[in-house]
Amino acid sequence: MIVSMKVVGIGQCALDHLFALDSFPALDTKKEVLEWTISGGGPVATALVSLSRLGIACDFHGIIGDDESGSKIAESLRSENININGLLIRPQSNSQVAFIAVEKKRGRRTIFWKRPSSGPLSPHELPDDFLDNADFLLVDGLMAEASIYAARKAKEKNIPVMLDAGRVREGMVELARLCDYVVSSEEFAKELFRDDKLFHPEKAVIDMKSFGPKAVTITLGERGCITAAGDEHFYTPAFKVEVVDTTGAGDVFHGGYIYGLLQKWDIKDVVRFAAAFAGLKCRKLGGRAGIPDLDEVKKLMNHNY
């Protein structure tokens, strides 16, 4: 296990309220929930939690409000041994929250969310030493100016950068061109190439690779993922697990991907590890409760070799 490496993350954090149902109700009716839980969430924040559980030191930079949700978000990171000195509290503002309905039998979910009421993190709010001793930078592009600034600083220091590309936002293509690795949702890829009548993952991943990253991976849910690296592209199937909730699976995938890169594994092994890591997460309700330990991931991978 790597204990001396450090990953810096800049991006979104939230408080998730999750409730499980046996099925989604009809409109204008009542429905009793089977299970209810509250968990810290957000793409970069959850990816760092997954890395921290694998023994990687992590620093998080983002924003919260001075509300109860903000306090719970901060504690959810602090309790996972993540350095939150870069988590800024905006006065008289609300933190990002989400309400997530999960259909337990199928693992399908519907997300209702509200963005924070204050402005995003800006470049001048990042301390001069935010990349000191960093081995990797993860950004989600939600705070475009700060993410682009940080990626440029990382390039100057030869620190590899990954973009968690969840949705197409302003500045995302510019940011992708600054990154060594882009891991994209299928939704992002479809939005980016929306002029195409039919979505072709093989074409999309190659087109995204032309932006300049060393590797690009598009996640396709239960269909696995496709990766372009070097002069080749390849599919990685999803691992079969008993799915309860897919919330946070993509975030955990990013964490596993970075872990494999820090281990200097071959890219095919990196992606396979990330797929197993993310798949096992789906066994429990919430984005973090099901994050597996290293032995569990290795066991699943060996069983499905």
N, C-alpha and C positions, 0 to 999 in steps of 0.2 A: 504493500500500500504506500502511496506517495503521501508524505506528511509535511514536506517542505515547500510544496508548490502553493501558489496563490492565484486565485481568479478574482478579477474585479468585474462587477456587474453594474450597469447603468440602465435604469428603466422603470418599469411599472411594478407597483405593489398594490395589493387590495385586500379587503376582508371579504371572504366568501361565506355566504349562508347557503348551505346545501340541504335539500330535503329529498328523500327517496319516496317514490310512489309505485304502486303495482302497475298503474297505467295512467296516462294523462286524462284528466276529466273533460267532460263536455263543457262548453262555455256556459257561464252563469249558473254553475253548480258548485257544491261543496265537496271537498275531498280530504279524508284523513291521511296524514303522511305516515310512512312506515318507520322513518328514521330522520333525524335532524342533527346537523352538526355545523359548527362554525370553524373556519380554518383560514389561515393566511393564504393569500394567493398572489397572482401576477406572474407573467412569464419569466422575467429575469430573477425575481425573488425566489420562485419555486425551483428554478434550475440551480440556484446557489444552495438552496436547502439540500437538494439531492447530492450536490458535490460535497457539501459539508459532511453529510452522513457517510461519504466514502473517504473522509479524512483529508479533504482539501480545504485549506484556509480560504476564506471568502470575505470580500469587502463589498458592501452594497451602497449605491448612491441613488437616491430618489427623493420623493416628497410624500409627506402625509399631512393631514390637517391636525388641528389641536383638539380633535373630538375623540369620543370613546373608541371609534373604529381605528383611528390612528394609533392610539395607545396599544390596542390589541395587535395591530399589524407589526408595530415595533417589537412587542414582546414575542410574537411568533418567529421573528428573525433572531432576536437576541437569545432565545431559548435553544436555537439551533447552532449556537456558537458562531454566528455571522457578525462581523464587525459592522455596526450601523452608525459609525461616527459621521458617515456621509448621508445619512437619512435626515433630511431637513424638515422641520415642523413649520408649516405655514400657519400664522396666527389667524384666528377668526375664519377658518375654512373647514370644509368637509373632505374627508379622505375618500378614495375610490372604494365602492362597495359593489357586490354582486349577489344576486339571488339566483340560485341554480336548481332547477327542477330536474331530477334524474328518474327516468323510467327504469326501475331496477331490473326487470326481467330482460331487457335488451341493452341496458347501459347507455341508452340515448339520453341526451340532456338538452334543456333549453335554458339559455342564460339571459337574465335581465340585469343590466348593470348601469351604474352611473359614474361618470368620470369625476375626478376631484374638482372642487370648485375653484381652486387657485391655479396660478400659472405653472407651467412646467419648469423643471430644472434648467437653468441657463448655464452656458459655458463658464462664466465668471464665478459661478458658485461651486465649481469643482476646485478643490485645493491644488496647489502647485505640485504636491507630492502624491496625487491620487494614483499614479501608476508605479510608484516606487516599489521595487521587489515583486512586481506583478509578472506572472508567466502567461497570462491570457486575459483578454477583455471580451466580455459578452454585452451586447446591446440589443435592444428590441426596436429601436427607431421611433418609439412613441414620443420621445423628447428629441426632435430632429436636430436642433442646433447643438445641444450638448452631446448627442451621440456622434455627430459628424466631427465635432471638435475633438472628442475623446479618441475616435478612430484615427484621426490624423496624428495625434500625439503618440498613439501606440505604434503607428507605422514608423515614426521617427525613432522610436526606441526598439524597433524590431520585435515588438510584442504581437503575437498573432491575435486576430480579431474575428469573432463570429457574430453574424447577424441572425437573430431570431426573427424571421420574416413572417409575421402572422397575417397582417393585412397591408394593402398598399396604402401608404400615406405619403404626404409631401416629403421629399428628400430621400425616399427609400432607395431609389435607383442610384443616386449619388453615394449613399451610404454603402450599398452593396459593392460598388466599385472600389471602396476602401477596405473591404473585408477579405480575409484569407479564406473564410468559410461562410457559406450561406446555407442555412437550414430553413426551408420554406414550407409553410402549410400548402395544401392543395388549393385552398381558397385564395391565398396570395398569388400563386402561379396562374390561376384562372383569371383573376382580376388584372394581372400584369399583361397577359396575352389575350385580352377579351375580344380582340378583333377576329380571332380564329373562330370559325363556326363550331368546330369540335376541339375539345381539349385533348392534346396528346402529351402525356407526361414525358415521353422520351424526347420529343422536340423541345418542350419547355425547359427541361433540365439542361439540355445542351445550349439552348439560347441564353439561359441564365449564366452558364459557365463562361460564355463569351464576355461577361462583365469583368472578368479577371480573377475571380477566386480560385484557389487551388482545388477546391471541391464544392459542389452544390448538391444538396439532398432535398428532395420534395417528399414530404410524408403524405401517405395516402390512406391513413386510418387502418382498417382491418385488412386492406390490400397490401400493406407493407410500405415500402418506400423505394424510390429510385434515386441513384446517385451518379453524378458525372465527376470524374477525377482523372487528371491526366488526359489521355486520349481515348478513354473508355467510359462506358456507362453500364450500370448493373442494377438489377432489382435485388432487394432484400425482403423476404417474406416476413409477415408479422408472426409472432409466436402465439400459439393457441393457449389462452388462459381463460379462467372463468371471469368474465367481465361484469363488474358491478357498476363502475362509473369511470368514464374516460376523462373527466376533468383533470387537467394538469398533465396528461400523458405527453403532450408535445413538449412541455416545459422540462419534464424529467428526461425525455429523449435528448434534449439539448445538453442537459447536465451529463448524461452518459456519453454523449458524443465528445464533449470536451475532455472528460476523464480519459477516454481512449486515446485522444490526441496527445494528452499530457504523458501517457504511458508510451507514446511513440509506436503504437500499433499500426499495422497495415490498415488502410482506409476501409477495407471490407470487414475487418475484425472490429474496427471502431463502430461502424454502422450496425453490425450485428449485435454488439454489446448494447448500444443505445436502444435498439428495438426490444431486446429482452428486458432491459431495465425499465423502459416505459410500459411494456406489456404487463409486467408484474405489478406495477403501480395501480393498475385498473381493478385490482381485486377488492379494493375498499372504497368507501364513499369519501370524497374529498380529494384535493390535489396532492396532499402530502402524506396522509395516513398510511397509504399502501406502498410508499417508497421502500424497495427491498434493500437488504444488505448485499455485500459483494458475494458472499457464499451462495445466497439464493439465486443470484444472476448466473453465476458460474454453473450451478446445478441445472438450471433450465437450459442453458446453452449446451452443456454436455449431453443432456437427455435428448436434445433435438439436433444433434450434430449431423 
